[in-house]
Amino acid sequence: MNLTEAEINADNLLALLKVKNKQLHALLDATKAINHNVSSEGLYKLYKNTLSEQLQVKEIALFMYDQTWKRVVWEQSVPNFYIPIQLQFDNYKNASELSEEEQKIFGNFKFIIPVYHKQQPLALALLGNIPEDIVHQKEEMLEFAQTFTSIITVAVENKRLFKKEVEKKQYDKELDLASKVQGMLIPKKLPKNTMYEFAGMYLPFNGIGGDYYDVIHISKDEFVFCIGDISGKGVAAALVMANLQAYLNATLGLGFTREKFIEKLNQKIYSVTNGENFITLFIAKYNIITRELEYLNAGHIPPILLHHDKTMLLDSGCALLGAFEELPSIEFGNITLEPNTTIVCFTDGITELEDDAGVQFGTERMLEFSSNNYKLGPDIFNKILYDYVCKFKGNVLFNDDISVLTAKFM
């Protein structure tokens, strides 16, 4: 019994309606999954199962772009192999059937489904053969595959962006916390009297840095001043800085020999960082009565001592702190300071600063500036130095912390 053309059309229409109904239910299931915050892995599984059922394809591959292409779904008899997605993506704008030559490029997959977001590649799906019994509905199937792929991949991308935003907020909170910690550790006020005067300048890179300076009185006749540069940034650097300050304040007055004190300080920093972070540190003890200055330079840029025509770099010391469990050698420096001596301590953020031509500020320039201006009071010295540095760098942004601790001994 032959069917009339009208009966054939009616059967085709009924079959199409059934397909559309199944597709609608699949889209509803995807919407529910997204609304219930199903994981990315769950959405990928839903994607694979839905296309397998709706299109009856056995080979399915899905790639997502996040800085690089990542394979997230793979249903194929062939193990992993290289597909040059980055090079080929721009050639495809819509779901389409691949030619025989193109199939060779894409591992014998037959259909390609690209997904864009604001003209940027987001995802790429590859499908195998559609069975003969539904191949006549190929256009409808590819249209559904394009829609379903877009829904799933955009949902996953939104999850990624949300996670990235949450991580950024957490990172910003950590930066804020570290900035507050550092704000409490850097002294707001430094001593100034008829015998000595200190002034500091602290410019943390991006609002947070790893520099540290301080002046700590240990008796009525003696005090210690120091400047350090802690490797790293953020909370880790702030915590190392907090440990350094706490240790200095707790142990400076305990009567350790200077060698023992430095050894214990190094061990303390090493125990905190396990050798992953380190500190360059210049630390000096000054006796007001004898005018004797004892100092140690642990891998720090040597401070500049200036008096009349005398210029000296304070470079006696040891290796940087926290890099080794035991320091190989320690050498202290001893100087008797004459009246009107200035000492300029600074971190490498200032000497390594570059101008528009890529020329570094350098130690020689710092020496020249200090020699020309050391007779000024420390506060004025630092202000003029800041203006000089800003003029030198021009339009170049600061790329590291800058700290200066200037002292004048009357």
WOBELFEN-V223239 format. One record per pair of residues at least 4 apart in sequence whose ideal C-beta (glycine too) atoms are under 7 Angstrom apart, sorted by the first residue. I is the first residue (numbers start at 1). GAP is how many residues later the second one is. D is the distance in Angstrom with one decimal. If there is no record, write none. Layout:
((I:GAP:D) (I:GAP:D))
This chain:
((3:4:4.3) (3:5:5.3) (5:4:6.3) (6:4:6.3) (7:4:6.4) (8:4:6.4) (9:4:6.2) (10:4:6.3) (11:4:6.3) (12:4:6.2) (13:4:6.4) (14:4:6.6) (15:4:6.5) (16:4:6.2) (16:121:6.9) (16:124:7.0) (17:4:6.2) (18:4:6.5) (19:4:6.3) (19:118:6.1) (19:121:6.5) (20:4:6.3) (21:4:6.6) (22:4:6.4) (22:32:6.4) (23:4:6.4) (23:31:6.3) (23:121:4.9) (24:4:6.4) (25:4:6.4) (26:4:6.5) (26:24:4.9) (26:28:6.0) (26:122:6.8) (27:4:6.4) (27:121:6.9) (28:4:6.4) (29:4:6.4) (30:4:6.4) (30:16:6.4) (30:118:6.8) (30:121:5.5) (30:122:6.5) (31:4:6.2) (32:4:6.1) (33:5:4.2) (33:9:6.7) (33:10:6.3) (33:13:5.7) (34:4:6.9) (34:121:4.7) (38:4:3.9) (38:5:5.7) (40:4:6.4) (40:116:4.9) (40:119:5.7) (41:4:6.5) (42:4:6.4) (43:4:6.3) (43:109:5.3) (43:112:6.0) (43:113:5.8) (44:4:6.5) (44:18:6.9) (44:28:5.3) (44:29:5.2) (45:4:6.3) (46:4:5.9) (47:4:6.4) (47:15:6.5) (47:26:6.2) (47:105:4.6) (48:4:6.2) (48:12:5.6) (48:25:5.3) (48:27:6.0) (49:4:6.3) (50:4:5.8) (50:98:6.3) (51:4:5.3) (51:6:6.3) (51:9:5.5) (51:76:7.0) (51:94:6.3) (51:97:6.9) (52:5:6.5) (52:8:6.8) (54:90:6.3) (55:72:6.7) (55:75:5.8) (55:86:5.1) (55:90:6.4) (56:74:6.9) (56:75:4.9) (56:78:6.4) (57:70:5.0) (57:71:4.9) (57:72:6.8) (57:73:6.2) (58:17:6.8) (58:70:5.6) (59:16:6.0) (59:17:4.9) (59:50:6.1) (59:68:6.7) (59:69:2.9) (60:13:5.9) (60:15:4.3) (60:67:6.0) (61:10:6.8) (61:12:6.3) (61:13:5.5) (61:15:6.3) (61:48:6.5) (61:64:6.9) (61:65:4.3) (62:10:5.4) (62:11:3.7) (62:61:6.6) (62:63:5.0) (63:6:5.0) (63:7:6.6) (63:8:5.5) (63:9:6.9) (63:22:5.7) (63:60:6.5) (63:61:4.7) (64:6:5.4) (64:8:5.2) (64:59:5.2) (64:89:6.4) (64:92:6.5) (65:4:5.6) (65:56:5.1) (65:57:5.9) (65:58:6.7) (66:4:6.3) (66:94:6.4) (69:16:4.9) (69:17:6.3) (78:29:6.4) (81:26:5.9) (83:23:5.9) (83:24:6.0) (84:4:5.5) (84:21:6.9) (85:4:5.6) (85:39:5.5) (88:17:6.6) (89:25:6.4) (89:32:5.1) (89:35:6.4) (92:4:6.5) (92:20:5.4) (92:22:4.6) (93:21:6.6) (94:52:7.0) (95:16:6.8) (95:18:4.4) (95:47:4.3) (95:50:6.0) (95:51:4.2) (96:16:6.1) (97:13:6.4) (97:14:5.6) (98:4:3.8) (98:5:4.8) (98:8:6.2) (98:11:6.9) (98:12:5.9) (98:13:6.6) (98:14:5.7) (99:4:6.9) (102:4:6.3) (103:5:5.3) (103:6:6.6) (103:7:6.2) (106:6:6.6) (106:20:5.7) (109:17:3.8) (109:18:6.3) (109:19:5.9) (110:17:6.5) (110:18:5.8) (110:19:5.4) (111:16:4.2) (111:31:6.4) (112:14:5.9) (113:12:4.0) (113:32:5.5) (113:33:5.4) (113:36:5.1) (114:10:5.5) (115:7:4.7) (115:8:4.1) (115:34:5.7) (115:35:5.2) (115:38:5.1) (116:4:6.4) (116:5:6.3) (116:6:6.0) (117:5:4.4) (117:37:7.0) (117:40:6.8) (122:31:5.7) (122:35:6.0) (123:26:6.5) (123:30:3.8) (125:20:6.9) (125:24:4.8) (127:18:6.6) (130:4:6.1) (130:5:5.2) (130:8:6.0) (130:11:6.1) (131:4:6.8) (134:7:6.8) (137:4:5.5) (138:4:6.2) (139:4:6.3) (140:4:6.4) (141:4:6.2) (142:4:6.3) (143:4:6.5) (144:4:5.9) (145:4:6.0) (146:4:6.4) (147:4:6.5) (148:4:6.4) (149:4:5.9) (150:4:5.9) (151:4:6.4) (152:4:6.5) (153:4:6.2) (154:4:6.3) (155:4:6.7) (156:4:6.5) (157:4:6.3) (158:4:6.1) (159:4:6.3) (160:4:6.3) (161:4:6.3) (162:4:6.4) (163:4:6.3) (164:4:6.3) (165:4:6.5) (166:4:6.4) (167:4:6.2) (168:4:6.2) (169:4:6.5) (170:4:6.5) (171:4:6.3) (172:4:6.3) (173:4:6.3) (174:4:6.2) (174:60:6.2) (174:61:4.8) (175:4:6.1) (175:32:6.9) (175:33:5.4) (175:59:6.2) (176:4:6.5) (177:4:6.4) (177:58:6.4) (178:4:6.3) (178:30:5.2) (178:56:5.3) (178:57:4.5) (178:60:3.8) (179:4:6.1) (179:28:5.6) (179:29:4.7) (180:4:6.6) (181:4:6.4) (181:57:4.2) (181:61:5.9) (182:4:6.1) (182:22:6.8) (182:26:6.5) (182:56:5.3) (182:59:6.5) (185:27:6.5) (185:56:5.6) (185:57:6.2) (185:60:5.2) (186:16:5.2) (187:13:6.9) (187:27:5.8) (187:28:6.8) (190:8:3.9) (190:9:6.2) (190:10:5.7) (190:25:5.6) (191:5:6.7) (191:7:5.6) (191:24:5.7) (192:5:4.5) (192:6:6.9) (194:216:6.3) (195:93:5.9) (195:215:5.7) (196:211:6.5) (196:212:6.8) (196:213:5.1) (196:214:6.5) (197:180:6.5) (197:181:5.4) (197:211:4.9) (198:17:5.5) (198:27:6.8) (198:180:6.1) (198:207:6.7) (198:209:5.0) (199:179:3.5) (199:180:4.2) (199:183:5.1) (199:207:5.2) (200:13:5.6) (200:204:6.8) (200:205:5.1) (201:181:4.4) (201:185:6.2) (201:202:6.7) (201:203:4.2) (202:9:6.5) (202:201:5.2) (203:195:6.5) (203:198:6.7) (203:199:4.2) (204:4:5.3) (204:5:3.5) (204:197:5.2) (205:4:5.1) (205:193:6.0) (205:194:6.7) (205:195:5.2) (205:196:4.9) (208:25:6.3) (208:26:6.4) (209:24:6.5) (209:192:3.2) (210:19:6.3) (210:20:3.7) (210:21:6.6) (210:22:5.9) (210:23:5.9) (210:27:3.7) (210:31:6.8) (210:191:6.2) (211:18:5.6) (211:136:5.1) (211:190:4.3) (211:192:3.9) (212:16:4.6) (212:18:6.6) (212:29:4.9) (212:32:6.4) (212:33:7.0) (213:13:6.5) (213:14:4.2) (213:190:5.8) (213:192:4.3) (214:12:5.9) (214:31:6.5) (215:8:6.1) (215:10:4.6) (216:7:6.3) (216:8:4.9) (216:32:6.1) (216:33:6.2) (216:36:6.0) (217:6:4.4) (218:4:5.3) (218:5:6.3) (218:6:6.1) (218:34:4.8) (218:35:4.7) (221:66:6.0) (221:67:5.1) (221:68:5.2) (222:63:6.1) (222:64:6.8) (222:65:5.3) (223:63:6.0) (224:28:5.7) (224:59:6.4) (224:60:6.8) (224:61:5.0) (225:59:5.8) (225:180:6.7) (225:182:6.4) (226:55:6.2) (226:56:6.3) (226:57:4.1) (227:55:5.3) (227:118:4.3) (227:120:6.8) (227:176:6.3) (227:178:4.8) (228:16:6.6) (228:51:5.1) (228:52:6.3) (228:53:4.1) (229:51:4.7) (229:71:6.8) (229:118:4.6) (229:119:6.5) (230:7:4.7) (230:10:5.0) (230:11:5.5) (230:47:6.6) (230:49:5.2) (231:46:4.9) (231:47:5.3) (232:4:5.1) (232:5:4.5) (232:45:5.2) (233:4:5.3) (235:4:6.1) (236:4:6.6) (236:41:6.5) (237:4:6.2) (238:4:6.3) (239:4:6.5) (240:4:6.4) (240:29:7.0) (240:32:6.1) (240:33:6.1) (240:37:5.6) (240:39:7.0) (241:4:6.4) (242:4:6.1) (243:4:6.1) (243:25:6.9) (243:29:5.1) (244:4:6.4) (244:25:6.9) (244:35:6.5) (245:4:6.3) (246:4:6.0) (247:4:5.8) (247:18:6.3) (247:21:5.2) (248:4:5.7) (251:5:6.6) (251:10:6.6) (251:13:7.0) (256:4:4.4) (256:5:4.2) (256:8:6.8) (257:4:6.8) (258:4:6.6) (258:36:6.6) (258:74:6.0) (259:4:6.3) (259:71:5.7) (260:4:6.2) (261:4:6.2) (262:4:6.3) (262:34:6.1) (262:56:6.9) (262:68:5.7) (263:4:6.4) (263:64:6.5) (264:4:6.3) (265:4:6.6) (265:56:6.4) (266:4:6.2) (266:55:4.8) (266:56:6.6) (266:61:5.3) (267:4:6.2) (268:4:6.6) (269:4:6.1) (269:10:5.8) (269:52:5.0) (269:53:3.5) (270:5:6.1) (270:52:5.0) (270:55:5.3) (273:4:3.9) (273:5:7.0) (273:49:5.1) (275:47:6.9) (275:48:6.2) (277:45:6.3) (278:42:4.9) (278:43:6.3) (278:44:4.2) (278:45:4.3) (279:41:6.4) (279:42:4.6) (279:43:5.5) (280:18:6.3) (280:19:4.3) (280:20:4.1) (280:40:5.0) (281:17:4.5) (281:19:5.8) (281:40:5.7) (282:13:6.9) (282:15:5.1) (282:18:4.4) (282:21:5.7) (282:32:6.9) (282:63:5.8) (283:12:6.8) (283:13:5.6) (284:9:5.6) (284:10:6.7) (284:11:3.7) (285:9:4.8) (286:7:5.2) (287:4:6.8) (287:5:4.8) (291:45:5.5) (291:46:5.0) (292:42:6.7) (292:44:5.6) (293:42:4.8) (293:44:5.4) (294:38:5.9) (294:40:5.6) (295:19:5.6) (295:37:6.9) (295:38:4.8) (296:21:4.7) (296:22:6.6) (296:36:5.3) (297:5:6.0) (297:17:6.0) (297:18:5.4) (297:19:6.2) (297:20:3.4) (298:19:5.3) (298:20:5.3) (298:21:6.8) (298:22:5.5) (298:23:5.0) (299:20:5.9) (299:21:3.2) (301:45:6.5) (301:46:6.8) (301:47:5.4) (301:50:6.3) (302:11:3.9) (302:12:5.2) (302:13:4.0) (303:11:4.7) (303:40:5.5) (303:41:6.0) (303:42:4.1) (304:7:6.6) (304:9:6.4) (304:40:4.6) (304:63:6.2) (304:66:5.0) (305:7:4.3) (305:9:5.9) (305:36:6.5) (305:38:5.2) (306:5:5.5) (306:36:4.8) (306:64:5.9) (306:65:6.4) (306:68:4.1) (307:31:5.3) (307:33:6.6) (307:34:4.4) (311:56:6.8) (311:60:6.1) (314:19:6.0) (316:15:4.9) (316:16:6.3) (316:17:3.5) (317:14:6.2) (318:9:5.0) (318:11:6.2) (318:12:4.5) (318:13:6.8) (319:4:6.5) (319:5:6.4) (319:8:5.8) (319:9:6.3) (337:4:4.6) (337:72:4.9) (339:71:6.1) (340:70:6.6) (341:68:4.8) (342:32:4.1) (342:64:7.0) (342:65:7.0) (342:66:5.0) (343:64:4.7) (344:26:5.0) (344:60:7.0) (344:62:5.3) (345:60:4.3) (346:4:5.2) (346:20:6.8) (346:57:6.6) (346:58:4.7) (347:54:6.3) (347:55:6.6) (347:56:4.6) (348:4:5.1) (349:4:6.6) (349:51:3.8) (349:52:4.8) (349:53:4.0) (349:54:7.0) (350:11:6.0) (350:16:6.7) (350:39:6.3) (350:52:4.9) (350:54:6.9) (351:9:6.7) (351:10:5.6) (351:11:5.7) (351:12:5.3) (351:15:6.0) (352:8:5.7) (352:48:6.5) (353:7:6.8) (353:8:4.6) (353:36:6.6) (353:40:5.6) (353:45:6.9) (354:4:5.3) (354:5:6.3) (354:6:5.5) (354:42:5.9) (355:4:5.1) (355:37:5.7) (355:38:5.6) (355:39:5.6) (355:41:6.2) (356:38:4.6) (356:39:6.2) (356:40:5.9) (361:4:5.3) (361:5:6.9) (361:28:6.7) (361:31:5.9) (362:4:7.0) (363:4:6.2) (364:4:6.4) (365:4:6.4) (366:4:6.2) (367:4:6.2) (368:4:6.5) (369:4:6.1) (369:16:6.4) (369:19:6.0) (370:4:5.4) (373:8:5.6) (373:11:6.0) (376:4:4.5) (376:5:4.6) (376:8:7.0) (377:4:6.6) (377:31:6.7) (378:4:6.4) (378:28:3.9) (378:29:6.4) (378:30:5.4) (379:4:6.6) (380:4:6.3) (381:4:6.2) (381:25:5.2) (382:4:6.4) (382:22:5.6) (382:24:5.6) (383:4:6.8) (384:4:6.2) (385:4:6.2) (385:19:6.4) (386:4:6.4) (387:4:6.3) (388:4:6.3) (389:4:6.4) (398:4:6.6))
